Amino acid sequence: MRKATRWLLSLAVLIGTAGAGSTPAGAATAAGPRTEDIKDRILAIPGMSLIEEKPVDGYRYFVLNYTQPVDHRHPSKGTFQQRLTLLHKSVDRPTVFFTSGYNVNTTPSRSEPTKIIDGNQVSMEYRYFTPSRPTPTDWKKLDIRQAANDQHRIFRALHRIYGKNWIDTGGSKGGMTATYYRRFFPHDMNGTVAYVAPNDVRNDEDSAYDRFFRTVGTAQCRTALTAIEREALLRRGEMVKRFQKWADKEKQTFTKVGNADRAYEVMVTDLVFGFWQYQPAETACAEVPKPTVSTDELWKWMDKVGGFDSYTDQGMEPYTPYYYQAGTQLGEPGYGYPQLSGLLKYPGINNSRSFVPKDIPMRFDRRAMPDVDRWVRHHAQRMMFVNGEYDPWSSEHFEVGKGARDSYVFTVPGGNHGSNIAKLKEADRTKATAELLDWAGVQAPAGKPAPLAPDNKKLDKQEIRRMPLLRP
């Protein structure tokens, strides 16, 4: 009995904000509206603490920690601190719940949906990305259901203050995260905007990527890329020596992959993926070097497209949680390299198992992604997926079926991994904007639907992370 009582008390402390019939901090009373400062109201939430507040014109901006269970199925078995940020405009405005699926950016910024609906923005750091990592670290507790529960608890805590409509969003792995959250908690949000979100339903069937690389862009551009990839491997000897010399100078190592030669081969096999993922096709194709280029120029181009520092232990370590998830639930691209025939020494090296420390066991769950895919096709409501025509990750994207309601898939012509609503064709852009405003419960301005908030160069700068090694 005492054991059960301790468990219930622990659960009550963790969930805190969900007490039935309780009065939210700062809520209106019979005597009139409460007037506490918004920071005081936020910090009155059990488990919420302030890291810092930063000045932002027109907003209040807070970097926070929130106490989360390591295991939401057994909340009494330990907690960790999860970072989040809050860009506060008004409790009378709708709120966007944003996640990149990686570390949270603590520099004030505004996602596209936040600008369109002129709302607040809550941004969450994904569990197990440093410093939001439990110690000791039980990697089995890193899965999409646990992460969805993290979001659900944050939403429940803050919804008592921000009572207007909520929209969840994210790009790439963040778009995947937003989608998984809706699958497990379909009624929390009033709408979802998922940008360039991969959907690897069957991890062992990746022919869509092979078709993509056979047809993307122009034949001339594809031929130029093949030629420089082959040249990079033909010059393997001198390039690997240079890579090792650079690594020694920068105190970088190659323990995970094995050595500089293996890391270099992984980088070369990533080049075509990274090129189409991030480079603007209308200008980048003309900048692909010819095979006769100098070694210095080859190095510069490869560093621009792939980034040599990303293929070291130090470059990989921050993304260990992603690689773990790719190898246990999310899946990852497995495209072929026919253009590099006869030049590869380590076939099969480019996969998540190579980038996760060997003492962390990994077992792939084949049920997770098909479950999400079925739910989206048959049960999605008020969901929007924005993809890029030239983005390799869009080779396998989410689709909505007959069972879905008020849900859409849009594609940016010629778009890469930075595709968004603003880059859609006019008719699609108008439709997407109108739907988002409606989901958020706000009125479109007179005439065509358009963002409600004025431009802000500091807040609206689009963050496109350069993430080679097949990181979405």
C-alpha positions as a Markdown table, in Angstrom:
| # | Residue | x | y | z |
|---|---|---|---|---|
| 1 | Met | 0.0 | 0.0 | 0.0 |
| 2 | Arg | 2.8 | 2.4 | 0.9 |
| 3 | Lys | 4.5 | 1.6 | -2.4 |
| 4 | Ala | 1.3 | 2.3 | -4.3 |
| 5 | Thr | 0.9 | 5.6 | -2.4 |
| 6 | Arg | 4.4 | 6.7 | -3.3 |
| 7 | Trp | 3.8 | 5.9 | -6.9 |
| 8 | Leu | 0.6 | 8.0 | -7.0 |
| 9 | Leu | 2.3 | 10.9 | -5.3 |
| 10 | Ser | 5.1 | 10.8 | -7.8 |
| 11 | Leu | 2.6 | 10.7 | -10.6 |
| 12 | Ala | 0.7 | 13.7 | -9.2 |
| 13 | Val | 3.9 | 15.8 | -8.9 |
| 14 | Leu | 4.9 | 14.9 | -12.5 |
| 15 | Ile | 1.6 | 15.6 | -14.1 |
| 16 | Gly | 0.8 | 18.5 | -11.8 |
| 17 | Thr | -1.0 | 20.6 | -14.4 |
| 18 | Ala | -3.7 | 18.1 | -15.2 |
| 19 | Gly | -5.7 | 18.3 | -11.9 |
| 20 | Ala | -9.4 | 18.4 | -12.6 |
| 21 | Gly | -11.2 | 21.5 | -11.5 |
| 22 | Ser | -8.0 | 23.4 | -10.6 |
| 23 | Thr | -7.7 | 27.1 | -11.3 |
| 24 | Pro | -4.8 | 27.9 | -13.7 |
| 25 | Ala | -2.2 | 30.4 | -12.5 |
| 26 | Gly | -3.2 | 33.8 | -13.6 |
| 27 | Ala | -6.8 | 32.7 | -14.6 |
| 28 | Ala | -9.7 | 35.1 | -14.3 |
| 29 | Thr | -11.7 | 35.0 | -11.0 |
| 30 | Ala | -15.0 | 36.3 | -9.9 |
| 31 | Ala | -13.2 | 39.5 | -8.7 |
| 32 | Gly | -11.9 | 40.1 | -12.3 |
| 33 | Pro | -9.0 | 39.2 | -14.5 |
| 34 | Arg | -5.7 | 38.3 | -12.9 |
| 35 | Thr | -2.8 | 40.6 | -13.6 |
| 36 | Glu | 0.3 | 38.6 | -12.9 |
| 37 | Asp | 3.3 | 39.0 | -15.2 |
| 38 | Ile | 3.3 | 36.3 | -17.9 |
| 39 | Lys | 6.7 | 35.1 | -16.6 |
| 40 | Asp | 5.2 | 34.5 | -13.1 |
| 41 | Arg | 2.2 | 32.6 | -14.6 |
| 42 | Ile | 4.6 | 30.4 | -16.6 |
| 43 | Leu | 6.9 | 29.7 | -13.7 |
| 44 | Ala | 3.9 | 28.9 | -11.5 |
| 45 | Ile | 3.5 | 25.7 | -13.6 |
| 46 | Pro | 4.8 | 22.7 | -11.5 |
| 47 | Gly | 8.1 | 21.5 | -13.0 |
| 48 | Met | 8.8 | 24.7 | -15.0 |
| 49 | Ser | 11.9 | 26.7 | -14.3 |
| 50 | Leu | 13.6 | 29.7 | -16.0 |
| 51 | Ile | 17.0 | 29.5 | -17.6 |
| 52 | Glu | 17.0 | 33.0 | -19.0 |
| 53 | Glu | 14.8 | 35.7 | -20.6 |
| 54 | Lys | 16.1 | 37.5 | -23.7 |
| 55 | Pro | 14.9 | 40.9 | -25.1 |
| 56 | Val | 12.9 | 40.7 | -28.3 |
| 57 | Asp | 11.0 | 43.6 | -29.8 |
| 58 | Gly | 7.2 | 43.0 | -29.7 |
| 59 | Tyr | 7.5 | 39.8 | -27.7 |
| 60 | Arg | 8.7 | 38.3 | -24.4 |
| 61 | Tyr | 11.2 | 35.4 | -24.9 |
| 62 | Phe | 12.0 | 32.8 | -22.3 |
| 63 | Val | 14.4 | 29.8 | -22.3 |
| 64 | Leu | 12.9 | 27.3 | -19.9 |
| 65 | Asn | 13.4 | 23.8 | -18.4 |
| 66 | Tyr | 10.5 | 21.5 | -17.8 |
| 67 | Thr | 10.6 | 18.3 | -15.6 |
| 68 | Gln | 9.7 | 15.3 | -17.7 |
| 69 | Pro | 9.5 | 11.6 | -16.8 |
| 70 | Val | 12.2 | 9.5 | -18.4 |
| 71 | Asp | 9.5 | 6.9 | -19.0 |
| 72 | His | 6.0 | 8.1 | -19.4 |
| 73 | Arg | 4.7 | 4.6 | -18.9 |
| 74 | His | 6.3 | 4.5 | -15.5 |
| 75 | Pro | 6.6 | 8.2 | -14.4 |
| 76 | Ser | 7.9 | 7.3 | -10.9 |
| 77 | Lys | 11.1 | 5.9 | -12.4 |
| 78 | Gly | 13.1 | 9.1 | -12.7 |
| 79 | Thr | 12.9 | 12.5 | -14.4 |
| 80 | Phe | 15.1 | 14.7 | -16.6 |
| 81 | Gln | 15.1 | 18.4 | -17.6 |
| 82 | Gln | 13.8 | 19.2 | -21.1 |
| 83 | Arg | 14.7 | 22.6 | -22.6 |
| 84 | Leu | 12.0 | 24.6 | -24.4 |
| 85 | Thr | 11.6 | 28.2 | -25.4 |
| 86 | Leu | 8.6 | 30.5 | -25.5 |
| 87 | Leu | 8.1 | 33.4 | -27.8 |
| 88 | His | 5.2 | 35.2 | -26.1 |
| 89 | Lys | 3.0 | 37.6 | -27.9 |
| 90 | Ser | -0.4 | 37.5 | -26.2 |
| 91 | Val | -2.6 | 34.9 | -24.4 |
| 92 | Asp | -5.3 | 36.1 | -26.7 |
| 93 | Arg | -3.4 | 34.9 | -29.8 |
| 94 | Pro | -3.1 | 31.3 | -31.1 |
| 95 | Thr | 0.0 | 29.3 | -30.4 |
| 96 | Val | 2.4 | 27.3 | -32.6 |
| 97 | Phe | 4.2 | 24.3 | -31.1 |
| 98 | Phe | 7.5 | 23.9 | -33.0 |
| 99 | Thr | 10.2 | 21.3 | -32.9 |
| 100 | Ser | 13.2 | 20.7 | -35.2 |
| 101 | Gly | 13.4 | 17.2 | -33.9 |
| 102 | Tyr | 16.9 | 18.0 | -32.7 |
| 103 | Asn | 18.3 | 20.6 | -30.2 |
| 104 | Val | 16.2 | 23.7 | -29.6 |
| 105 | Asn | 17.6 | 27.0 | -30.9 |
| 106 | Thr | 17.8 | 29.4 | -28.0 |
| 107 | Thr | 18.2 | 32.4 | -30.3 |
| 108 | Pro | 14.8 | 34.1 | -30.7 |
| 109 | Ser | 13.2 | 33.0 | -34.0 |
| 110 | Arg | 9.8 | 32.6 | -35.6 |
| 111 | Ser | 8.6 | 29.7 | -37.7 |
| 112 | Glu | 6.5 | 30.3 | -40.9 |
| 113 | Pro | 3.2 | 29.3 | -39.3 |
| 114 | Thr | 3.9 | 31.6 | -36.3 |
| 115 | Lys | 4.3 | 34.5 | -38.7 |
| 116 | Ile | 1.3 | 33.6 | -40.8 |
| 117 | Ile | -1.1 | 33.4 | -37.8 |
| 118 | Asp | 0.7 | 36.1 | -35.8 |
| 119 | Gly | 0.9 | 34.0 | -32.7 |
| 120 | Asn | 3.0 | 32.7 | -29.8 |
| 121 | Gln | 5.5 | 30.0 | -30.3 |
| 122 | Val | 6.6 | 27.2 | -28.0 |
| 123 | Ser | 9.7 | 25.3 | -29.2 |
| 124 | Met | 10.8 | 22.0 | -27.7 |
| 125 | Glu | 14.1 | 20.3 | -27.6 |
| 126 | Tyr | 13.8 | 16.6 | -28.6 |
| 127 | Arg | 14.5 | 14.2 | -25.8 |
| 128 | Tyr | 18.1 | 12.8 | -25.5 |
| 129 | Phe | 19.6 | 15.8 | -27.4 |
| 130 | Thr | 22.1 | 17.4 | -25.0 |
| 131 | Pro | 21.4 | 18.8 | -22.5 |
| 132 | Ser | 17.9 | 17.3 | -22.5 |
| 133 | Arg | 19.2 | 13.8 | -21.9 |
| 134 | Pro | 18.6 | 11.7 | -18.8 |
| 135 | Thr | 21.5 | 10.5 | -16.7 |
| 136 | Pro | 22.1 | 7.6 | -16.6 |
| 137 | Thr | 20.9 | 7.2 | -20.2 |
| 138 | Asp | 18.5 | 4.4 | -21.0 |
| 139 | Trp | 18.4 | 4.5 | -24.8 |
| 140 | Lys | 15.4 | 2.2 | -24.9 |
| 141 | Lys | 13.3 | 5.2 | -23.7 |
| 142 | Leu | 14.1 | 7.1 | -26.8 |
| 143 | Asp | 11.2 | 6.4 | -29.1 |
| 144 | Ile | 8.5 | 8.3 | -30.9 |
| 145 | Arg | 5.8 | 7.5 | -28.4 |
| 146 | Gln | 7.8 | 8.8 | -25.5 |
| 147 | Ala | 8.7 | 12.0 | -27.4 |
| 148 | Ala | 5.0 | 12.5 | -28.3 |
| 149 | Asn | 4.2 | 12.3 | -24.5 |
| 150 | Asp | 6.8 | 15.0 | -23.9 |
| 151 | Gln | 4.9 | 17.3 | -26.2 |
| 152 | His | 1.6 | 16.3 | -24.8 |
| 153 | Arg | 2.6 | 17.2 | -21.2 |
| 154 | Ile | 4.1 | 20.6 | -22.3 |
| 155 | Phe | 0.9 | 21.3 | -24.2 |
| 156 | Arg | -1.3 | 20.4 | -21.2 |
| 157 | Ala | 0.8 | 22.6 | -19.0 |
| 158 | Leu | 0.8 | 25.7 | -21.2 |
| 159 | His | -2.7 | 25.3 | -22.7 |
| 160 | Arg | -4.1 | 26.5 | -19.4 |
| 161 | Ile | -2.5 | 29.9 | -20.1 |
| 162 | Tyr | -2.6 | 29.9 | -23.9 |
| 163 | Gly | -6.2 | 28.8 | -24.4 |
| 164 | Lys | -6.7 | 29.8 | -28.1 |
| 165 | Asn | -6.1 | 27.4 | -31.0 |
| 166 | Trp | -2.8 | 25.5 | -31.3 |
| 167 | Ile | -0.9 | 24.5 | -34.4 |
| 168 | Asp | 2.1 | 22.1 | -34.4 |
| 169 | Thr | 4.8 | 22.3 | -36.9 |
| 170 | Gly | 8.4 | 21.4 | -37.8 |
| 171 | Gly | 10.7 | 20.9 | -40.7 |
| 172 | Ser | 12.4 | 17.6 | -41.7 |
| 173 | Lys | 12.8 | 15.5 | -38.6 |
| 174 | Gly | 10.7 | 18.2 | -36.9 |
| 175 | Gly | 7.9 | 17.6 | -39.5 |
| 176 | Met | 8.1 | 13.9 | -38.7 |
| 177 | Thr | 7.9 | 14.7 | -35.0 |
| 178 | Ala | 4.8 | 16.9 | -35.5 |
| 179 | Thr | 3.1 | 14.1 | -37.4 |
| 180 | Tyr | 3.9 | 11.4 | -34.8 |
| 181 | Tyr | 2.6 | 13.7 | -32.1 |
| 182 | Arg | -0.7 | 14.0 | -34.0 |
| 183 | Arg | -0.9 | 10.3 | -34.4 |
| 184 | Phe | -0.7 | 9.6 | -30.7 |
| 185 | Phe | -2.6 | 12.7 | -29.5 |
| 186 | Pro | -4.9 | 13.6 | -32.4 |
| 187 | His | -7.0 | 16.0 | -30.4 |
| 188 | Asp | -4.4 | 18.2 | -28.8 |
| 189 | Met | -3.7 | 20.4 | -31.9 |
| 190 | Asn | -6.1 | 22.3 | -34.1 |
| 191 | Gly | -3.9 | 21.7 | -37.1 |
| 192 | Thr | -0.5 | 20.6 | -38.3 |
| 193 | Val | 2.0 | 21.9 | -40.9 |
| 194 | Ala | 4.8 | 19.4 | -41.6 |
| 195 | Tyr | 7.6 | 20.6 | -43.9 |
| 196 | Val | 9.7 | 18.2 | -46.0 |
| 197 | Ala | 9.0 | 15.3 | -43.6 |
| 198 | Pro | 10.3 | 11.9 | -44.8 |
| 199 | Asn | 8.0 | 8.9 | -44.4 |
| 200 | Asp | 10.1 | 5.7 | -44.6 |
| 201 | Val | 7.3 | 3.1 | -44.3 |
| 202 | Arg | 9.4 | 0.1 | -45.2 |
| 203 | Asn | 13.0 | 0.6 | -44.3 |
| 204 | Asp | 14.2 | -2.2 | -46.6 |
| 205 | Glu | 12.4 | -0.9 | -49.7 |
| 206 | Asp | 14.1 | 2.4 | -50.9 |
| 207 | Ser | 13.7 | 2.2 | -54.6 |
| 208 | Ala | 12.0 | 5.7 | -54.6 |
| 209 | Tyr | 15.4 | 7.2 | -53.8 |
| 210 | Asp | 17.0 | 5.4 | -56.8 |
| 211 | Arg | 14.2 | 6.7 | -59.1 |
| 212 | Phe | 14.7 | 10.2 | -57.7 |
| 213 | Phe | 18.5 | 10.2 | -58.4 |
| 214 | Arg | 17.9 | 8.8 | -61.9 |
| 215 | Thr | 15.5 | 11.6 | -62.9 |
| 216 | Val | 16.1 | 14.7 | -60.7 |
| 217 | Gly | 17.2 | 17.9 | -62.4 |
| 218 | Thr | 18.7 | 17.8 | -65.9 |
| 219 | Ala | 20.8 | 15.0 | -67.4 |
| 220 | Gln | 23.7 | 17.5 | -67.8 |
| 221 | Cys | 23.7 | 18.2 | -64.1 |
| 222 | Arg | 23.4 | 14.6 | -63.1 |
| 223 | Thr | 26.3 | 13.7 | -65.4 |
| 224 | Ala | 28.5 | 16.5 | -63.9 |
| 225 | Leu | 27.8 | 15.2 | -60.4 |
| 226 | Thr | 28.7 | 11.7 | -61.4 |
| 227 | Ala | 32.0 | 12.8 | -62.9 |
| 228 | Ile | 33.1 | 14.8 | -59.8 |
| 229 | Glu | 32.0 | 12.0 | -57.4 |
| 230 | Arg | 34.2 | 9.5 | -59.4 |
| 231 | Glu | 37.1 | 12.0 | -59.5 |
| 232 | Ala | 36.8 | 12.4 | -55.7 |
| 233 | Leu | 37.3 | 8.7 | -55.3 |
| 234 | Leu | 40.0 | 8.5 | -57.9 |
| 235 | Arg | 42.0 | 11.0 | -55.9 |
| 236 | Arg | 41.2 | 9.1 | -52.6 |
| 237 | Gly | 44.9 | 8.8 | -51.6 |
| 238 | Glu | 45.8 | 12.5 | -51.6 |
| 239 | Met | 42.4 | 13.6 | -50.3 |
| 240 | Val | 42.4 | 11.2 | -47.4 |
| 241 | Lys | 45.9 | 12.4 | -46.4 |
| 242 | Arg | 44.6 | 15.9 | -46.5 |
| 243 | Phe | 41.6 | 14.9 | -44.5 |
| 244 | Gln | 43.7 | 13.2 | -41.8 |
| 245 | Lys | 46.1 | 16.2 | -41.7 |
| 246 | Trp | 43.2 | 18.6 | -41.2 |
| 247 | Ala | 41.7 | 16.3 | -38.5 |
| 248 | Asp | 45.0 | 16.2 | -36.6 |
| 249 | Lys | 45.2 | 20.0 | -36.7 |
| 250 | Glu | 41.6 | 20.4 | -35.6 |
| 251 | Lys | 41.9 | 17.6 | -33.0 |
| 252 | Gln | 39.1 | 15.6 | -34.7 |
| 253 | Thr | 39.0 | 11.8 | -34.7 |
| 254 | Phe | 37.3 | 8.9 | -36.6 |
| 255 | Thr | 36.7 | 6.2 | -34.0 |
| 256 | Lys | 33.1 | 5.6 | -34.8 |
| 257 | Val | 33.6 | 5.0 | -38.5 |
| 258 | Gly | 37.0 | 3.5 | -38.2 |
| 259 | Asn | 39.5 | 5.8 | -39.9 |
| 260 | Ala | 39.8 | 8.8 | -42.3 |
| 261 | Asp | 39.6 | 6.6 | -45.4 |
| 262 | Arg | 36.3 | 5.1 | -44.3 |
| 263 | Ala | 34.9 | 8.5 | -43.3 |
| 264 | Tyr | 36.0 | 9.9 | -46.7 |
| 265 | Glu | 34.1 | 7.2 | -48.6 |
| 266 | Val | 30.9 | 7.9 | -46.6 |
| 267 | Met | 31.2 | 11.6 | -47.4 |
| 268 | Val | 31.6 | 10.9 | -51.1 |
| 269 | Thr | 28.6 | 8.6 | -51.2 |
| 270 | Asp | 26.6 | 11.4 | -49.5 |
| 271 | Leu | 27.6 | 14.1 | -51.9 |
| 272 | Val | 24.8 | 13.6 | -54.5 |
| 273 | Phe | 22.2 | 13.5 | -51.6 |
| 274 | Gly | 23.6 | 16.6 | -49.9 |
| 275 | Phe | 23.8 | 18.5 | -53.3 |
| 276 | Trp | 20.1 | 18.1 | -54.1 |
| 277 | Gln | 19.1 | 18.4 | -50.5 |
| 278 | Tyr | 20.5 | 21.9 | -49.9 |
| 279 | Gln | 21.9 | 23.5 | -53.1 |
| 280 | Pro | 19.8 | 25.8 | -55.2 |
| 281 | Ala | 19.5 | 23.8 | -58.4 |
| 282 | Glu | 19.0 | 26.8 | -60.6 |
| 283 | Thr | 22.6 | 28.0 | -59.8 |
| 284 | Ala | 24.4 | 25.1 | -58.2 |
| 285 | Cys | 24.5 | 22.9 | -61.2 |
| 286 | Ala | 26.7 | 25.4 | -63.1 |
| 287 | Glu | 29.1 | 25.4 | -60.1 |
| 288 | Val | 29.8 | 21.7 | -60.1 |
| 289 | Pro | 33.5 | 21.4 | -60.8 |
| 290 | Lys | 34.9 | 19.5 | -63.7 |
| 291 | Pro | 37.1 | 16.4 | -63.1 |
| 292 | Thr | 40.2 | 18.5 | -64.1 |
| 293 | Val | 39.7 | 20.8 | -61.1 |
| 294 | Ser | 42.6 | 21.4 | -58.7 |
| 295 | Thr | 42.7 | 19.5 | -55.4 |
| 296 | Asp | 42.2 | 22.7 | -53.5 |
| 297 | Glu | 39.0 | 23.5 | -55.5 |
| 298 | Leu | 37.8 | 19.9 | -55.1 |
| 299 | Trp | 38.2 | 20.2 | -51.4 |
| 300 | Lys | 36.4 | 23.5 | -51.2 |
| 301 | Trp | 33.4 | 22.2 | -53.2 |
| 302 | Met | 33.2 | 19.0 | -51.2 |
| 303 | Asp | 33.4 | 21.0 | -47.9 |
| 304 | Lys | 30.6 | 23.3 | -49.1 |
| 305 | Val | 28.3 | 20.5 | -50.1 |
| 306 | Gly | 29.1 | 17.9 | -47.4 |
| 307 | Gly | 31.2 | 19.5 | -44.7 |
| 308 | Phe | 34.3 | 17.5 | -43.8 |
| 309 | Asp | 33.8 | 18.3 | -40.1 |
| 310 | Ser | 30.5 | 16.4 | -40.1 |
| 311 | Tyr | 32.3 | 13.1 | -40.8 |
| 312 | Thr | 34.3 | 13.1 | -37.6 |
| 313 | Asp | 33.4 | 11.7 | -34.2 |
| 314 | Gln | 33.0 | 15.3 | -33.0 |
| 315 | Gly | 30.7 | 16.1 | -35.9 |
| 316 | Met | 28.6 | 13.0 | -35.4 |
| 317 | Glu | 28.3 | 12.9 | -31.6 |
| 318 | Pro | 25.6 | 15.6 | -31.2 |
| 319 | Tyr | 23.3 | 13.6 | -33.6 |
| 320 | Thr | 23.7 | 10.2 | -31.9 |
| 321 | Pro | 20.0 | 10.3 | -30.8 |
| 322 | Tyr | 18.9 | 10.8 | -34.4 |
| 323 | Tyr | 21.1 | 7.9 | -35.7 |
| 324 | Tyr | 19.7 | 5.7 | -32.9 |
| 325 | Gln | 16.2 | 6.5 | -33.9 |
| 326 | Ala | 16.9 | 6.0 | -37.6 |
| 327 | Gly | 18.3 | 2.5 | -36.8 |
| 328 | Thr | 15.4 | 1.6 | -34.4 |
| 329 | Gln | 12.2 | 3.2 | -35.7 |
| 330 | Leu | 12.5 | 6.0 | -38.3 |
| 331 | Gly | 14.4 | 4.1 | -41.0 |
| 332 | Glu | 16.9 | 5.7 | -43.4 |
| 333 | Pro | 17.7 | 5.9 | -47.1 |
| 334 | Gly | 19.4 | 3.0 | -48.7 |
| 335 | Tyr | 20.0 | 4.2 | -52.2 |
| 336 | Gly | 22.5 | 2.6 | -54.6 |
| 337 | Tyr | 25.7 | 4.0 | -56.1 |
| 338 | Pro | 25.9 | 2.5 | -59.6 |
| 339 | Gln | 27.8 | 5.6 | -60.8 |
| 340 | Leu | 30.6 | 4.7 | -58.4 |
| 341 | Ser | 31.0 | 1.1 | -59.5 |
| 342 | Gly | 34.5 | -0.3 | -59.0 |
| 343 | Leu | 35.6 | 2.6 | -56.7 |
| 344 | Leu | 34.1 | 1.7 | -53.3 |
| 345 | Lys | 36.1 | -0.1 | -50.7 |
| 346 | Tyr | 33.5 | -0.3 | -47.9 |
| 347 | Pro | 30.1 | -1.1 | -49.4 |
| 348 | Gly | 27.3 | -0.9 | -46.8 |
| 349 | Ile | 29.2 | 1.4 | -44.4 |
| 350 | Asn | 26.8 | 4.3 | -44.8 |
| 351 | Asn | 24.1 | 3.5 | -42.3 |
| 352 | Ser | 23.1 | 4.5 | -38.8 |
| 353 | Arg | 24.8 | 1.5 | -37.1 |
| 354 | Ser | 28.2 | 3.0 | -38.2 |
| 355 | Phe | 27.5 | 6.3 | -36.4 |
| 356 | Val | 26.1 | 5.0 | -33.0 |
| 357 | Pro | 28.6 | 3.8 | -30.4 |
| 358 | Lys | 28.8 | 0.0 | -30.5 |
| 359 | Asp | 28.0 | -0.3 | -26.8 |
| 360 | Ile | 24.4 | 1.1 | -27.5 |
| 361 | Pro | 22.3 | -1.8 | -28.7 |
| 362 | Met | 19.9 | -1.2 | -31.6 |
| 363 | Arg | 16.9 | -3.3 | -32.7 |
| 364 | Phe | 14.7 | -2.1 | -35.5 |
| 365 | Asp | 10.9 | -1.9 | -34.9 |
| 366 | Arg | 9.2 | -2.6 | -38.2 |
| 367 | Arg | 5.8 | -1.7 | -36.9 |
| 368 | Ala | 6.3 | 1.9 | -36.0 |
| 369 | Met | 6.3 | 3.7 | -39.4 |
| 370 | Pro | 3.6 | 1.6 | -41.0 |
| 371 | Asp | 1.4 | 2.4 | -38.1 |
| 372 | Val | 1.9 | 6.1 | -38.5 |
| 373 | Asp | 1.5 | 5.9 | -42.3 |
| 374 | Arg | -1.8 | 4.1 | -42.0 |
| 375 | Trp | -3.1 | 6.6 | -39.5 |
| 376 | Val | -2.2 | 9.6 | -41.7 |
| 377 | Arg | -3.7 | 8.1 | -44.8 |
| 378 | His | -7.0 | 7.1 | -43.1 |
| 379 | His | -7.4 | 9.4 | -40.1 |
| 380 | Ala | -5.5 | 12.6 | -40.6 |
| 381 | Gln | -7.5 | 15.8 | -39.9 |
| 382 | Arg | -6.4 | 19.4 | -40.6 |
| 383 | Met | -2.9 | 18.3 | -41.6 |
| 384 | Met | -0.7 | 19.9 | -44.3 |
| 385 | Phe | 2.5 | 18.4 | -45.8 |
| 386 | Val | 4.8 | 20.7 | -47.8 |
| 387 | Asn | 7.5 | 19.0 | -49.9 |
| 388 | Gly | 10.2 | 20.0 | -52.3 |
| 389 | Glu | 10.4 | 18.6 | -55.9 |
| 390 | Tyr | 14.2 | 18.4 | -55.8 |
| 391 | Asp | 14.5 | 17.3 | -52.2 |
| 392 | Pro | 15.7 | 13.7 | -51.9 |
| 393 | Trp | 13.8 | 13.3 | -48.6 |
| 394 | Ser | 10.6 | 14.0 | -50.5 |
| 395 | Ser | 11.1 | 10.8 | -52.4 |
| 396 | Glu | 9.3 | 9.0 | -49.6 |
| 397 | His | 6.7 | 11.5 | -48.2 |
| 398 | Phe | 3.4 | 11.3 | -46.4 |
| 399 | Glu | 0.2 | 10.9 | -48.4 |
| 400 | Val | -3.4 | 11.4 | -47.4 |
| 401 | Gly | -6.1 | 8.9 | -48.4 |
| 402 | Lys | -9.9 | 8.8 | -48.6 |
| 403 | Gly | -10.2 | 8.6 | -44.8 |
| 404 | Ala | -8.3 | 11.9 | -44.2 |
| 405 | Arg | -10.3 | 15.1 | -43.7 |
| 406 | Asp | -9.3 | 18.7 | -44.5 |
| 407 | Ser | -5.7 | 17.5 | -45.2 |
| 408 | Tyr | -3.3 | 18.4 | -48.0 |
| 409 | Val | 0.0 | 17.6 | -49.7 |
| 410 | Phe | 1.8 | 20.4 | -51.5 |
| 411 | Thr | 5.0 | 20.4 | -53.5 |
| 412 | Val | 7.3 | 23.4 | -54.2 |
| 413 | Pro | 8.4 | 23.2 | -57.9 |
| 414 | Gly | 12.2 | 22.9 | -58.0 |
| 415 | Gly | 12.2 | 23.2 | -54.2 |
| 416 | Asn | 14.9 | 21.7 | -51.9 |
| 417 | His | 15.0 | 20.8 | -48.2 |
| 418 | Gly | 14.1 | 24.5 | -47.4 |
| 419 | Ser | 10.7 | 24.3 | -49.1 |
| 420 | Asn | 7.9 | 26.2 | -47.3 |
| 421 | Ile | 4.5 | 27.7 | -47.9 |
| 422 | Ala | 5.9 | 31.0 | -49.2 |
| 423 | Lys | 7.7 | 29.1 | -52.1 |
| 424 | Leu | 4.6 | 27.3 | -53.3 |
| 425 | Lys | 2.8 | 28.2 | -56.6 |
| 426 | Glu | 0.4 | 31.0 | -56.0 |
| 427 | Ala | -2.8 | 28.9 | -56.0 |
| 428 | Asp | -1.3 | 26.4 | -53.6 |
| 429 | Arg | 0.2 | 29.2 | -51.4 |
| 430 | Thr | -3.2 | 30.9 | -51.2 |
| 431 | Lys | -4.9 | 27.7 | -50.3 |
| 432 | Ala | -2.3 | 26.6 | -47.7 |
| 433 | Thr | -2.4 | 30.1 | -46.1 |
| 434 | Ala | -6.2 | 30.2 | -45.9 |
| 435 | Glu | -6.4 | 26.7 | -44.4 |
| 436 | Leu | -3.8 | 27.5 | -41.7 |
| 437 | Leu | -5.5 | 30.8 | -40.7 |
| 438 | Asp | -8.8 | 28.9 | -40.5 |
| 439 | Trp | -7.3 | 26.1 | -38.3 |
| 440 | Ala | -5.7 | 28.8 | -36.0 |
| 441 | Gly | -9.1 | 30.4 | -35.6 |
| 442 | Val | -8.0 | 33.8 | -36.9 |
| 443 | Gln | -9.4 | 36.0 | -39.7 |
| 444 | Ala | -7.6 | 36.4 | -43.0 |
| 445 | Pro | -7.0 | 40.0 | -44.0 |
| 446 | Ala | -9.1 | 41.6 | -46.7 |
| 447 | Gly | -8.4 | 40.1 | -50.1 |
| 448 | Lys | -6.1 | 37.1 | -50.6 |
| 449 | Pro | -5.0 | 35.2 | -47.4 |
| 450 | Ala | -1.6 | 36.4 | -46.3 |
| 451 | Pro | 0.6 | 36.3 | -43.2 |
| 452 | Leu | -0.9 | 38.4 | -40.4 |
| 453 | Ala | 2.5 | 39.4 | -38.9 |
| 454 | Pro | 4.8 | 41.9 | -40.6 |
| 455 | Asp | 8.2 | 40.8 | -41.8 |
| 456 | Asn | 10.9 | 40.7 | -39.2 |
| 457 | Lys | 14.4 | 39.9 | -40.7 |
| 458 | Lys | 15.8 | 38.9 | -37.3 |
| 459 | Leu | 13.0 | 36.6 | -36.3 |
| 460 | Asp | 12.1 | 35.2 | -39.7 |
| 461 | Lys | 15.5 | 34.1 | -41.0 |
| 462 | Gln | 14.9 | 30.5 | -42.1 |
| 463 | Glu | 17.1 | 28.0 | -40.3 |
| 464 | Ile | 18.3 | 25.3 | -42.7 |
| 465 | Arg | 20.7 | 23.0 | -40.9 |
| 466 | Arg | 23.4 | 21.6 | -43.0 |
| 467 | Met | 23.1 | 18.0 | -42.0 |
| 468 | Pro | 25.0 | 15.5 | -44.2 |
| 469 | Leu | 25.3 | 11.8 | -43.4 |
| 470 | Leu | 21.6 | 11.4 | -44.4 |
| 471 | Arg | 20.2 | 13.5 | -41.6 |
| 472 | Pro | 16.8 | 14.9 | -42.4 |
